Every structure is written in C-alpha cells, then in structure tokens.
Amino acid sequence: METQNNWVARSLQHVWHPCTQMQHHETVPLIPVSHGRGIWLYDMDGKRYLDAISSWWVNLFGHANPRINAALKDQLDKLEHAMLAGFTHAPVIELSEKLSALTGHALGHSFYASDGASAVEIALKMSFHAWRNGGQTEKQEFICIQGSYHGETVGALAVTDVSLFREAYGPMLQRAHVVASPDARLAQEGETATDVALRAAADLERVLQQRQGKVAAVIIEPLVQCATGMAMHDPIYLRRLRELCDQHQVHLIADEIAVGCGRTGTFFACESAQIWPDFLCLSKGISGGYLPLSLVMTTDSVYQAFYDADVRRGFLHSHSYTGNPLACRAALATLAIFEDENVIAANRQKSQMIASAFAGLKDDARVKHVRQQGMIFAFDAVVDDAERASTFSRRFFSAALQQELLMRPIGRSVYLMPPYILSEEEIALLAQKTMNVFEEVMA
Ligand SMILES: *Cc1c(COP(=O)(O)O)cnc(C)c1O
C-alpha cells in the first residue's frame, strides 16, 4: 500500500497548489485527504482534522452529507449535464425559482457560472452593458471598498484591494476607485462602529459626486470582508450605500459569495440591512461545498434592459458548464436542508455558543478586536515582533494540524468559519483546541 509520504511527494511533483508559495512545502506539511465525514477530514494515515474553516468557506452541512449525497446519486442517473443555451432542465429551473422566492422576487432572474470570480465578472459586465443598452455609455467605472476581495481573474482582481494578490498584475488591470472601508476596527478614539460606517459612507459619497455620471456600480462584500481578515461593519453602511446608489443612479453589486447562504445570520447578508442590491453574487456555500457553482441574481429592470430582438443587446456571456444539473441539484438539496431543519434559527443558537466558548478572550491582552457575525468568529493576535508576526499564520496552521484542527489565519486574524452542523460538544472541542494552538504559537 502506498504511504502518505508517497502521495505528498507525487503531489508536489505535479500539482501546483493554489494560494501557496510551493517552496514553503519544504517545511510546512501537505496533507493528502482520503475522505471526509461531517466536520472531519481524514488523511491517508487515518489522522483526522476538524474542518474549522469549511474547506475555504464552502462547506455548510458537513462532508459526505447524506441528503446531498443522495440527491447527487439520484441526479447522476438522470442527467449529468446539458448545455443551457437553447435547453433547460428541472434542477436549474427549480433552483432559480427558489432563489427568487428567497428575495421576495426582488431579484427574480439568475444567471449561472461555475466559480465566484466569474460571478463577479458577470455582475460587472451586466452592469456596464445594462447602462450601455440604456444609452448611458458614460457609466464605465467601478467603485470597490478598501480591503475588498472579489476573486482573482483579471476583471475581479480590478475590484480587489488586497495588494498581495493584485500587485504583480497591476499593469493588466483596469483599476476601480477604492473608497474607505467601514471596518469597525478602524474606529478612532471615542468612535462607535456606526461612526466608522458613516465616515466611510461619506467617503463613498465624495467619490460618487466627483465621478458623477461615470460610475456603473459599487461592489461590496456585505457585513464581512472575509479575505482581508474578517473585517466586519455596521449594517447601517449598507443602508447608506443603497441610498447613495439610488441617489446617484449607480448599481449596487452585493458579493455574497462568502457571506451568503446563512453565514452571517440571515440567508442573504443584505437582509440584515433590509436592502436588496441590483446584483447579488452567490457561490461557495450554495452547492453545500460539493460542486463548483456560482450565479448572479438581478432585478427585472436589469433583465428588461437586455430584452430585445437585437442579439447584440443580449447578454452573450457563457460558460461551458453554465447551470450544471449536478451542481444545481446539490444546491437544491442544500436549500432543502435550510428549509426542513430551520437552519437560520439553529445557527443563531450555535453562534451564541461559540461566543460563550470564547468568552475568556475578552480580557486577554494578547488579543484584540474579538468579533463575530453569525457563524463567523474572529480575533486578532497582538504580535509585536515583525518576524514572528509575518510567520504567524503559517506557524498557527502547522500547530493547528498537531491539534487535529484545520485553520488558516489571515495575517494575524484568527478566525472560525465552521460547517453549520457542529454540535455543542464539538463547539467546546473546537474552542479548546483553538486556544491550545494559540497558547503554543504565542509562547
Ligand atoms: C471566494 C470569493 C470570491 C471568488 O470565488 P472563487 O470561486 O474563488 O473564484 C469572490 N468574492 C468573495 C467575497 C469571495 O470570498
């Protein structure tokens, strides 16, 4: 039988891993996964890891979820794939109906792709093209928020403000305007989270005034800017953003790829502010973490801007796997779990349990900005030494593996984004292991 080390060596030889400086694998271990069950992943030696970050924020109801597995097996014997141009099928129809209903039909039209970055590209192109079809050809610019992350294809990277990902490709990009972040951690002496949000909104207003008539859309990750380190903001920012977009006739794109599907406490994060965007991007959790699927939901008014006899006025964007039936079926099974198991209400309780399990952090001088939004919990480690700070994330990741834990801090922001199925005991275990790792890394 082949050993775990053999698999590692073979992977390093021929697989170029994402988001990784491959040379670091000379010291940081690579884990060959054999199978998954619930919140656990198992390596080829049988060692287990608690998937505390939902395998990059995609898994909602555990690995090898029985209901999603059954739905996929059933779908596999019916239809694995058919092209969506000129053809349609039950899974994509039912999914589009259900999603529309979840927005009270405010966003009644869903356009499909396979990954998050493509959904962002679609929203950007659709906004641009909708204005163009309406004769407003001047509206060509986009605004994004400081620290935003919207994916890494060239269009998505143009509205991404994480320099580590963007820097090397600067000359390739049509850069967007970057406005102040409502990140509550930016509060100055005496300021509340609301103050920070309103201050950031004023910056947005300034740019909208400056670029009057030139801006197609503002794109935002509502409530939590995840990739920049779980930066959270007051929902008042979203209400103000909606008002400003209406006032200046600019589209609002909500990138809910990470924060949608119940992650922040409501099914869509925008619900927390009682607003709807003009475009809402979903991916990651929508298929339960099973298959690549993304989509952009939009309004009747945007849809009508393309509805015409002229082909060139249509939205001709396409992907080979658009609306893949297996992926849509996984999404339907995922939505059925939300309905049948009252997941949003259950998550509210779990979110409180997580807060209680980490209550001790409040008076820990090695920690700042303990924060939480639904099923995302985060805190920042205080590490003064520059060298130790720069290696904090990798040291934490390695130490976590020793504790049967899969966690990858972003810089010094330690976060949990677990599957929704974890039990009270598992929450306690997760908190205890996290603190063990933290002690070790801070020692
Ligand atoms: C992950 C993510 C994306 C990109 O999705 P991919 O499927 O990785 O291309 C875009 N926006 C946000 C907010 C994300 O978290």
The ligand as an SDF file (V2000), in Angstrom:
LIG
                    3D

 15 15  0  0  0  0  0  0  0  0999 V2000
  -14.0520   33.3350   -2.6370 C   0  0  0  0  0  0  0  0  0  0  0  0
  -14.5820   34.6540   -3.0240 C   0  0  0  0  0  0  0  0  0  0  0  0
  -14.6440   35.0540   -4.3690 C   0  0  0  0  0  0  0  0  0  0  0  0
  -14.0740   34.2400   -5.5000 C   0  0  0  0  0  0  0  0  0  0  0  0
  -14.6650   32.9830   -5.6350 O   0  0  0  0  0  0  0  0  0  0  0  0
  -13.8390   31.8470   -6.3970 P   0  0  0  0  0  0  0  0  0  0  0  0
  -14.7960   30.7290   -6.5200 O   0  0  0  0  0  0  0  0  0  0  0  0
  -12.6720   31.5250   -5.5130 O   0  0  0  0  0  0  0  0  0  0  0  0
  -13.4150   32.4110   -7.7000 O   0  0  0  0  0  0  0  0  0  0  0  0
  -15.2100   36.2750   -4.6600 C   0  0  0  0  0  0  0  0  0  0  0  0
  -15.6900   37.0590   -3.6780 N   0  0  0  0  0  0  0  0  0  0  0  0
  -15.6590   36.7170   -2.3960 C   0  0  0  0  0  0  0  0  0  0  0  0
  -16.2540   37.6200   -1.3770 C   0  0  0  0  0  0  0  0  0  0  0  0
  -15.0780   35.5080   -2.0090 C   0  0  0  0  0  0  0  0  0  0  0  0
  -14.9940   35.1770   -0.7250 O   0  0  0  0  0  0  0  0  0  0  0  0
  1  2  1  0
  2  3  1  0
  2 14  2  0
  3  4  1  0
  3 10  2  0
  4  5  1  0
  5  6  1  0
  6  7  2  0
  6  8  1  0
  6  9  1  0
 10 11  1  0
 11 12  2  0
 12 13  1  0
 12 14  1  0
 14 15  1  0
M  END
$$$$
